[in-house]
């Protein structure tokens, strides 16, 4: 999978707006971008959160793109992924194609999967269907190939592992 560069952030924001993402959806998109930035630049979570808060959420140049972002949800996603990464990485890695390792996949794809897996594991107040749909939409904002389908398949498998009761209820209910 080809790595995405920083110049992909603006089109992803525009795509998020076009798709009509909710305040939480915009927080998810921003969290994926923050996790990507942390991964590529090896930047501390609190530094990235501060940069997003001051310059993207409240800065005049970016404010129009992020004006409806749920900042508390964004912060909880970024810090939660960092805090629970040792728990969520194996949940994702087990569902990668044979021979693939999480460290080997595209940084943005990895950020999407980690944020979604964190939500599936820790945010029982958010329905599985909402989490999967939102992160598949985010994958569409960054990728035009097979990656959104990969995200859908992996997240469905992760959800079946850790929220099987909700999946059964959804299928049978």
trRosetta pair geometry for C-beta under 8 A, 3 or more apart (Angstrom, degrees):
i j d omega theta_ij theta_ji phi_ij phi_ji
1 105 5.9 28 37 -155 138 68
1 106 4.2 -88 117 -35 124 109
1 109 6.4 -7 138 -3 162 150
1 147 7.0 90 -135 -84 130 112
2 106 6.9 21 78 -96 33 123
3 106 5.7 172 -102 -134 50 84
3 107 6.2 41 -138 10 95 100
4 8 4.4 -38 177 8 114 161
4 36 7.8 -35 74 -156 112 143
4 106 6.6 65 -6 -175 88 122
4 107 7.2 -123 42 59 85 93
4 108 4.8 7 31 -13 132 137
4 142 6.0 -53 -82 -171 165 108
5 8 5.9 128 66 -12 55 97
6 9 5.9 -19 -177 -10 59 114
7 10 7.0 -36 -172 22 53 104
8 11 5.9 -61 -159 47 51 107
8 12 5.9 54 147 -27 78 109
8 108 7.4 -59 98 -70 146 154
8 142 6.1 61 161 -137 131 81
9 12 5.7 -61 -149 37 30 113
9 13 6.5 31 155 -21 66 103
9 33 5.7 81 -127 -135 103 127
10 13 5.7 -51 -148 32 33 111
10 14 6.5 30 155 -15 65 106
11 14 5.5 -55 -146 40 35 112
11 15 6.1 38 154 -22 68 106
11 141 7.4 163 124 177 77 78
12 15 5.5 -52 -145 37 31 113
12 16 6.4 38 152 -23 63 103
12 29 6.6 172 149 -167 105 112
12 33 7.0 164 93 -76 144 113
12 138 7.7 38 -166 -161 110 71
12 141 4.3 84 -144 146 73 112
12 142 5.4 12 -99 -75 118 76
13 16 5.6 -52 -151 32 32 114
13 17 6.6 30 152 -16 64 103
13 29 7.1 130 -102 144 56 136
13 65 4.4 5 173 -166 136 129
13 66 7.5 -63 -141 -57 122 78
14 17 5.7 -54 -151 37 33 110
14 18 6.2 35 150 -22 66 106
14 65 7.7 -62 -64 -124 55 108
15 18 5.5 -52 -144 36 33 114
15 19 6.3 27 157 -14 65 108
15 140 7.1 -160 168 112 135 82
15 141 3.7 163 95 -129 135 87
16 19 6.0 -60 -147 41 27 106
16 21 4.7 -33 -176 2 86 137
16 25 6.9 170 -162 136 101 100
16 26 6.1 112 156 -106 133 70
16 29 4.6 2 -100 -88 148 169
16 137 7.9 98 -115 138 66 107
16 138 7.4 18 -93 -108 101 72
16 141 5.6 16 -54 -107 74 151
17 20 7.5 36 176 -72 35 33
17 21 7.2 -66 -81 24 28 94
17 65 6.9 -100 -50 -142 128 66
19 25 7.9 -126 102 158 110 144
19 137 5.5 145 169 -171 160 122
19 140 7.7 113 -76 84 146 124
19 141 7.3 -94 -5 -72 137 104
21 25 3.0 -144 -170 114 96 127
21 26 5.0 139 109 -54 121 67
21 28 7.6 -132 -166 48 133 103
21 29 6.3 30 166 -19 176 129
21 134 7.6 88 -135 -143 101 93
21 137 7.1 161 -88 123 101 140
22 25 4.3 103 43 3 67 105
22 26 7.1 -129 95 -3 37 83
22 68 7.8 -114 174 136 37 119
23 26 5.9 -50 -149 35 30 109
23 27 6.5 34 147 -20 61 104
23 68 5.0 -109 -94 155 79 83
23 69 6.1 130 -160 -150 69 15
23 70 4.1 91 142 -41 102 92
23 73 7.5 114 127 27 88 139
24 27 5.2 -50 -148 35 38 116
24 28 6.4 43 150 -23 66 99
24 70 5.1 -3 -80 20 55 140
24 73 5.2 -73 -121 139 79 170
24 134 7.6 -52 116 -127 96 157
25 28 5.5 -47 -150 31 33 113
25 29 6.6 34 150 -17 63 102
25 134 5.4 -141 -114 -141 86 112
25 137 7.3 -19 -154 85 120 140
25 138 8.0 -167 -168 -61 81 98
26 29 5.5 -49 -148 36 36 113
26 30 6.3 35 153 -16 66 106
26 66 6.3 149 168 -138 126 62
26 68 5.8 120 8 88 156 80
26 69 4.2 -116 116 -96 118 75
26 70 7.2 130 66 10 92 70
27 30 5.7 -55 -145 41 31 110
27 31 6.1 36 152 -24 65 106
27 69 5.2 127 -71 -167 67 84
27 70 4.4 -53 -43 60 137 84
27 71 7.1 -157 -107 -77 109 18
27 73 4.1 65 137 92 169 107
27 74 3.9 -128 -152 -61 91 79
27 77 6.5 141 145 2 100 136
28 31 5.6 -52 -145 34 30 114
28 32 6.5 33 155 -20 63 102
28 73 7.9 -42 -48 134 66 116
28 77 6.7 172 -106 -105 55 168
28 115 6.4 134 -154 145 80 139
28 134 5.5 71 56 149 171 125
28 135 6.8 -113 172 -80 136 71
28 138 6.1 -114 125 -61 108 142
29 32 5.9 -52 -152 32 30 111
29 33 6.6 28 150 -15 63 106
29 138 5.5 -168 -96 -117 75 109
29 141 6.8 4 -126 54 116 166
30 33 5.6 -56 -150 39 35 112
30 34 6.2 36 151 -21 68 106
30 52 6.0 110 179 -159 117 138
30 56 7.0 154 -134 123 119 144
30 57 7.8 41 -136 -67 160 98
30 66 6.4 68 -79 -123 133 119
30 69 5.7 39 -14 -139 146 142
30 74 5.1 -17 86 -127 123 126
31 34 5.5 -52 -144 37 32 112
31 35 6.2 32 156 -18 66 105
31 74 5.4 -164 -61 -146 91 66
31 77 3.9 -29 -122 104 156 135
31 78 5.2 -147 -137 -58 88 79
31 81 7.5 133 173 -9 114 135
31 111 7.9 177 126 170 69 105
31 115 5.2 125 118 -123 120 140
32 35 5.8 -53 -145 37 29 110
32 36 6.3 34 152 -21 62 106
32 108 6.8 54 165 -159 107 76
32 111 4.7 116 -156 127 68 115
32 112 5.4 24 -127 -80 126 65
32 115 5.6 -94 -78 1 75 153
32 138 5.7 139 -12 173 161 141
33 36 5.6 -53 -149 35 31 115
33 37 6.3 33 152 -20 64 105
33 52 8.0 131 92 -102 109 124
33 111 7.8 125 -48 142 14 157
34 37 5.6 -52 -148 36 32 113
34 38 6.3 34 153 -20 65 105
34 45 7.7 68 154 -142 115 69
34 48 4.8 126 -160 147 95 126
34 49 6.9 53 -154 -76 147 57
34 52 5.7 -42 -86 -49 119 143
34 74 7.5 103 -4 -180 146 100
34 78 5.1 -36 104 -104 140 128
35 38 5.6 -51 -146 36 32 113
35 39 6.3 33 153 -21 64 107
35 78 6.5 -159 -62 -122 82 78
35 81 6.0 -25 -101 97 128 159
35 110 8.0 -141 135 105 117 81
35 111 3.7 150 95 -138 117 107
35 114 6.3 -173 -173 73 154 127
35 115 6.2 -145 -13 -53 154 107
36 39 5.7 -59 -149 36 29 112
36 40 6.2 15 160 -9 67 112
36 107 5.3 102 -140 134 81 105
36 108 5.1 9 -101 -94 131 66
36 111 4.6 -70 -58 -31 75 158
37 40 6.2 -61 -139 43 26 101
37 41 5.7 -12 176 17 66 118
37 43 6.1 -27 136 40 88 131
37 48 5.5 148 93 -129 122 127
38 41 6.8 -68 -123 56 16 85
38 42 7.4 42 176 -125 52 13
38 43 5.0 -106 -117 65 57 80
38 44 7.4 -75 -132 105 103 4
38 45 6.1 12 -108 -84 147 61
38 48 5.3 -76 -67 -31 95 157
38 78 7.9 135 -25 -158 145 105
38 82 7.8 -82 159 -84 165 112
39 42 7.7 2 179 -70 17 47
39 107 4.9 173 103 -153 137 111
39 110 6.8 126 -119 87 166 127
39 111 6.5 -128 -7 -67 139 104
40 107 5.6 56 -61 -172 94 168
43 47 5.3 -113 175 81 101 124
43 48 5.2 113 113 -55 122 102
44 47 4.5 87 67 5 91 108
44 48 7.0 -168 90 -6 47 86
45 48 5.8 -62 -149 40 31 107
45 49 6.1 32 156 -21 69 108
45 78 5.5 155 -158 149 107 105
45 79 6.0 125 151 -94 145 61
45 82 4.7 -65 -58 -49 150 159
46 49 5.6 -50 -142 37 32 114
46 50 6.3 35 156 -20 63 105
47 50 5.9 -56 -151 36 28 111
47 51 6.4 29 151 -19 63 106
48 51 5.5 -52 -147 36 34 113
48 52 6.3 33 155 -17 66 104
48 78 7.0 -151 93 -164 116 146
49 52 5.9 -54 -148 38 30 109
49 53 6.1 29 155 -19 65 110
49 74 7.7 148 -132 126 89 100
49 75 5.7 70 -146 -117 130 83
49 78 5.8 175 -78 86 104 153
49 79 7.4 11 -65 -51 147 94
50 53 5.7 -56 -143 38 29 111
50 54 6.0 13 165 -6 67 112
51 54 6.4 -63 -138 46 23 99
51 55 5.6 -24 -179 25 63 120
51 56 7.3 51 132 -6 68 102
52 55 7.0 -72 -118 56 14 81
52 56 4.6 -39 -153 39 57 125
52 57 6.1 55 148 -17 73 101
52 74 7.0 -138 126 153 145 141
53 56 7.5 15 -21 50 11 82
53 57 5.3 -30 -136 38 38 126
53 58 6.5 17 160 3 56 111
53 71 6.5 77 -112 -151 91 126
54 57 7.7 47 5 48 13 86
54 58 5.9 -52 -145 56 28 113
54 59 6.5 56 136 -51 54 97
55 58 7.5 3 -29 60 10 73
55 59 4.1 16 -160 -33 41 143
55 61 7.9 -14 -178 52 79 104
55 62 6.4 62 143 23 66 137
56 59 6.1 8 -51 29 17 111
56 62 4.3 -70 -137 120 53 152
56 63 7.9 153 164 -73 35 44
56 65 7.4 -62 -169 76 87 111
56 66 5.2 71 150 -4 87 158
57 62 7.5 -23 -32 105 20 112
57 63 7.1 48 162 -112 26 67
57 66 4.9 -98 -103 122 55 134
57 69 5.8 -103 -115 62 102 131
57 71 5.7 65 -144 -93 162 115
57 74 8.0 -163 -72 42 136 164
58 63 6.5 16 -157 -94 16 105
59 62 5.0 46 75 34 105 98
59 63 6.1 -159 80 -44 45 86
60 63 5.7 -35 -130 2 24 122
62 65 5.3 -59 -172 39 67 113
62 66 5.9 20 144 10 95 114
63 66 6.4 -84 -142 57 30 84
63 67 5.5 58 163 -75 73 90
64 67 6.0 -12 -130 -26 24 118
66 69 4.5 -20 -174 -14 85 130
69 74 6.1 25 165 -44 113 135
70 73 3.9 33 111 20 118 119
70 74 6.4 161 92 -19 63 84
71 74 5.3 -50 -146 34 35 118
71 75 6.3 36 156 -19 67 104
72 75 5.7 -52 -148 36 31 111
72 76 6.3 29 154 -17 65 107
73 76 5.8 -55 -145 38 31 110
73 77 6.4 34 154 -22 64 105
74 77 5.9 -60 -153 33 27 110
74 78 6.5 18 157 -13 65 108
75 78 6.1 -58 -146 38 29 106
75 79 6.0 14 163 -4 66 114
76 79 6.2 -59 -136 49 26 102
76 80 5.5 31 161 -25 63 117
77 80 5.7 -59 -139 39 21 112
77 81 6.3 22 162 -20 61 105
77 115 5.6 29 -178 -146 115 102
77 118 6.7 126 -151 93 67 138
77 119 7.2 -12 -117 -64 98 98
78 81 6.2 -55 -150 32 25 107
78 82 6.6 21 154 -13 61 108
79 82 5.7 -57 -149 39 34 111
79 83 6.0 31 155 -18 68 112
80 83 5.7 -57 -140 41 29 109
80 84 5.8 -6 170 11 67 115
80 118 5.0 124 122 178 109 133
80 122 5.9 -147 -169 67 134 164
81 84 6.5 -72 -132 54 21 87
81 85 6.0 53 161 -72 62 86
81 88 7.0 -70 -139 44 67 154
81 114 5.0 78 -151 142 121 109
81 115 5.7 -46 -75 -90 137 59
81 118 4.7 -94 -85 -49 71 154
82 85 6.0 -19 -146 -27 24 115
84 87 4.7 -55 -175 46 82 114
84 88 5.3 69 126 -19 98 107
84 118 5.7 131 71 -121 130 95
84 121 6.9 -176 161 89 151 140
84 122 6.6 -148 -35 -48 168 133
85 88 6.0 -64 -132 45 30 99
85 89 5.8 38 171 -31 69 106
85 114 6.7 -2 -118 -152 83 126
86 89 6.6 -38 -131 23 21 112
86 90 8.0 16 167 -7 48 101
87 90 7.2 -72 -174 34 28 99
87 91 7.1 23 144 -17 63 114
87 121 7.0 154 124 171 118 166
88 91 5.2 -57 -154 34 46 118
88 92 6.4 37 154 -15 75 104
88 114 5.8 102 115 -146 132 70
88 117 4.3 132 -165 114 111 121
88 118 5.4 -41 -83 -70 159 68
88 121 6.1 -134 -94 3 96 148
89 92 6.0 -62 -152 40 33 105
89 93 5.8 31 157 -24 70 114
89 102 5.6 -137 -160 39 94 173
89 114 7.1 -6 -81 -107 68 99
90 93 5.4 -53 -129 39 34 113
90 94 6.3 42 169 -30 66 101
91 94 6.7 -52 -157 21 20 110
91 95 7.9 -3 151 0 51 110
91 117 5.2 149 91 -162 124 129
91 121 6.9 -151 -32 -63 173 127
91 158 5.3 73 154 -137 102 105
91 161 6.5 -179 -150 89 92 144
91 162 6.6 -1 -141 -38 134 131
92 95 6.4 -82 -169 42 37 100
92 96 7.1 49 144 -43 73 95
92 102 6.0 83 98 -100 113 123
92 113 4.8 96 -137 155 141 121
92 114 6.8 -68 -28 -79 155 55
92 117 5.1 -90 -57 -58 103 153
92 154 6.4 38 -150 171 78 125
92 158 6.3 -11 -89 -83 57 133
93 96 5.7 -36 -155 1 43 116
93 101 6.8 2 -141 -151 111 54
93 102 4.7 -74 -87 -37 96 111
94 161 7.8 95 77 -83 137 161
95 153 7.6 -176 163 127 118 83
95 154 4.7 137 112 -137 127 77
95 157 4.2 148 -123 94 141 143
95 158 6.2 -104 -1 -54 152 78
96 100 4.1 -118 152 87 122 113
96 101 7.1 152 83 -95 161 11
96 102 6.7 -152 -42 -68 147 62
96 105 7.2 -135 -126 -43 131 131
96 154 7.1 18 -78 -109 54 125
97 100 4.8 68 62 1 79 126
100 104 5.7 -139 -160 71 71 129
100 105 6.6 50 180 -57 119 99
101 104 4.6 94 60 -3 80 108
101 105 7.9 -153 90 -14 46 81
102 105 6.3 -54 -156 21 37 108
102 110 6.1 102 179 -126 84 108
102 113 7.7 -139 -136 90 103 141
103 110 7.9 48 -105 -107 26 148
105 109 5.0 -91 150 88 114 125
105 110 5.4 147 86 -60 102 91
105 113 8.0 41 92 8 149 143
106 109 4.1 80 69 11 98 110
106 110 6.7 -165 90 -11 48 85
106 147 7.5 -36 40 -113 142 137
107 110 5.6 -53 -145 36 30 114
107 111 6.4 33 154 -21 64 104
108 111 5.6 -51 -149 34 34 113
108 112 6.5 37 151 -21 65 102
108 142 5.1 -158 149 -178 148 159
108 143 7.8 171 99 -45 129 101
109 112 5.7 -51 -149 33 32 113
109 113 6.4 27 155 -14 65 108
109 139 7.4 52 -114 -123 74 101
109 142 8.0 -159 -64 101 64 140
109 143 7.6 43 -77 -47 98 142
109 147 5.8 -113 -99 -151 117 121
109 150 7.3 -1 -152 95 128 130
109 151 7.2 -136 -147 -73 84 98
110 113 5.9 -58 -147 40 29 108
110 114 6.2 28 157 -18 66 109
111 114 5.9 -55 -142 38 28 109
111 115 6.2 25 161 -16 64 108
112 115 6.2 -61 -148 38 25 106
112 116 6.2 17 159 -12 63 113
112 135 5.4 130 -175 -168 95 103
112 138 5.8 176 -121 102 112 120
112 139 5.6 83 -158 -75 165 87
112 142 7.7 -140 -52 30 133 143
112 151 5.8 -45 128 -118 134 128
113 116 5.9 -60 -143 42 27 108
113 117 6.0 27 160 -19 65 111
113 135 7.9 112 -84 174 35 141
113 151 6.7 -139 -76 -125 81 80
113 154 6.1 -25 -123 111 116 143
113 155 7.3 -145 -127 -67 71 86
114 117 5.8 -56 -142 39 27 109
114 118 6.3 32 156 -23 63 105
115 118 5.7 -53 -151 32 29 114
115 119 6.6 27 152 -16 63 104
115 135 7.0 171 87 -107 101 121
116 119 5.7 -55 -151 37 34 109
116 120 6.3 34 152 -19 67 105
116 131 5.8 126 -152 166 83 101
116 132 7.2 79 -161 -96 129 46
116 135 4.1 -7 -81 -66 128 166
116 151 7.4 114 1 -170 162 100
116 155 5.2 -52 142 -109 142 121
116 158 7.6 115 118 69 100 149
117 120 5.6 -51 -144 37 34 113
117 121 6.2 26 158 -14 66 109
117 155 7.5 -134 -69 -114 68 76
117 158 5.4 -92 -111 -175 90 158
118 121 6.0 -65 -149 42 26 105
118 122 5.7 -20 172 19 67 119
118 123 7.7 54 127 -7 69 102
119 122 6.7 -75 -123 55 21 83
119 123 4.5 -33 -156 32 67 125
119 126 5.9 -40 180 68 109 141
119 131 4.8 179 111 -128 128 126
120 123 7.5 -6 -41 48 12 83
120 128 6.7 51 -124 -119 93 79
120 131 5.7 162 -70 125 77 162
120 155 7.1 178 -52 -159 142 85
120 158 5.7 105 83 123 164 111
120 159 5.4 -116 -142 -91 134 73
120 162 5.9 104 137 74 105 127
120 163 6.1 -122 -174 -9 90 126
121 162 5.5 -46 -98 161 73 159
123 126 4.5 15 132 18 115 111
123 131 7.5 146 77 -83 118 128
124 163 7.6 169 -118 -110 81 119
126 130 5.5 -113 178 79 89 127
126 131 5.6 99 126 -57 117 100
127 130 4.6 93 66 3 87 104
127 131 7.1 -158 95 -6 46 86
127 166 7.2 -178 -148 -175 69 134
128 131 5.8 -61 -152 37 32 110
128 132 6.2 23 158 -13 69 109
128 159 4.7 95 -149 -150 124 137
128 163 5.5 -176 -76 98 122 144
128 166 5.2 146 -16 117 124 130
128 167 6.3 -34 60 -72 173 75
128 170 6.9 -100 58 -32 123 151
129 132 6.1 -58 -144 41 27 106
129 133 6.0 24 161 -16 65 113
129 170 6.7 156 -47 -129 113 147
130 133 6.0 -61 -143 41 25 108
130 134 6.1 23 161 -19 64 111
131 134 6.1 -60 -146 36 24 108
131 135 6.4 8 163 -6 62 111
131 155 7.2 -159 120 -176 97 130
131 159 7.6 156 76 -87 125 122
132 135 6.3 -67 -147 43 27 101
132 136 6.1 27 157 -20 66 110
132 152 6.5 76 -179 -132 106 65
132 155 4.7 159 -116 120 89 133
132 156 6.4 59 -124 -68 145 69
132 159 6.7 -50 -59 -37 120 146
133 136 5.8 -56 -144 37 29 111
133 137 6.4 32 155 -20 64 105
134 137 5.7 -55 -154 35 31 113
134 138 6.6 31 149 -19 64 104
135 138 5.2 -44 -145 35 41 115
135 139 6.4 49 151 -23 64 98
135 151 5.9 -145 129 169 99 128
135 155 6.2 144 75 -76 135 157
136 139 5.4 -47 -150 32 35 115
136 140 6.7 40 148 -21 63 100
136 148 5.2 78 -164 -166 78 94
136 151 5.4 169 -99 98 63 119
136 152 5.0 40 -99 -72 125 92
136 155 7.5 -121 -53 33 90 145
137 140 5.5 -51 -154 32 35 115
137 141 6.8 41 146 -25 63 99
138 141 5.4 -46 -155 25 39 117
138 142 7.0 18 153 -4 66 105
139 142 6.2 -69 -154 45 34 99
139 143 5.6 -31 172 35 74 114
139 147 5.4 -153 -175 123 112 96
139 148 4.0 152 107 -98 120 69
139 150 7.9 -167 -159 61 152 81
139 151 4.3 -150 -57 0 156 155
139 152 8.0 -121 41 -33 153 76
140 143 6.9 -78 -113 62 22 71
140 148 4.9 33 -64 -84 74 142
142 147 7.4 -67 91 100 97 148
143 146 8.0 -61 151 59 130 35
143 147 3.7 -16 130 50 169 133
143 148 6.1 -174 79 -34 112 80
146 149 5.3 -60 -170 45 67 114
146 150 5.9 72 134 -28 87 102
147 150 5.2 -53 -145 35 38 115
147 151 6.3 42 156 -22 69 100
148 151 5.5 -48 -147 34 35 114
148 152 6.4 38 152 -20 65 104
149 152 5.5 -50 -147 35 34 114
149 153 6.3 31 156 -17 66 106
150 153 5.9 -57 -147 39 29 109
150 154 6.2 22 159 -13 66 110
151 154 6.2 -61 -143 41 25 105
151 155 6.0 18 163 -13 65 114
152 155 6.2 -63 -142 42 22 105
152 156 6.2 25 159 -21 62 110
153 156 5.8 -55 -146 34 27 112
153 157 6.5 24 156 -15 62 107
154 157 5.8 -59 -152 38 32 110
154 158 6.3 31 152 -19 67 106
155 158 5.5 -50 -141 38 35 112
155 159 6.1 39 156 -22 66 105
156 159 5.7 -54 -148 36 28 112
156 160 6.5 30 152 -20 62 105
157 160 5.7 -52 -149 33 32 112
157 161 6.6 33 151 -20 63 104
158 161 5.6 -57 -155 34 34 113
158 162 6.4 -11 165 13 69 110
159 162 6.7 -77 -136 53 26 81
159 163 5.1 -44 -166 51 70 106
159 164 8.0 137 139 -73 60 44
159 166 7.5 -82 179 78 103 111
159 167 5.8 128 132 -67 101 120
160 163 7.7 -51 -78 63 13 63
160 164 5.6 49 -170 -98 51 81
160 167 5.3 -11 -101 -5 65 175
161 164 7.1 -30 -161 -51 2 98
163 166 4.5 -18 159 32 105 117
163 167 6.2 116 106 -23 79 92
164 167 5.4 -57 -146 39 38 114
164 168 6.1 40 156 -21 71 103
165 168 5.8 -51 -145 35 29 110
165 169 6.3 31 153 -19 63 106
166 169 5.5 -51 -146 36 33 114
166 170 6.3 35 153 -22 65 106
167 170 5.7 -54 -149 35 30 112
167 171 6.3 25 155 -15 65 108
168 171 5.9 -59 -146 39 30 107
168 172 5.8 -2 167 9 68 115
169 172 6.5 -70 -133 54 21 89
169 173 4.7 7 175 -14 64 135
170 173 6.2 -43 -99 41 15 104
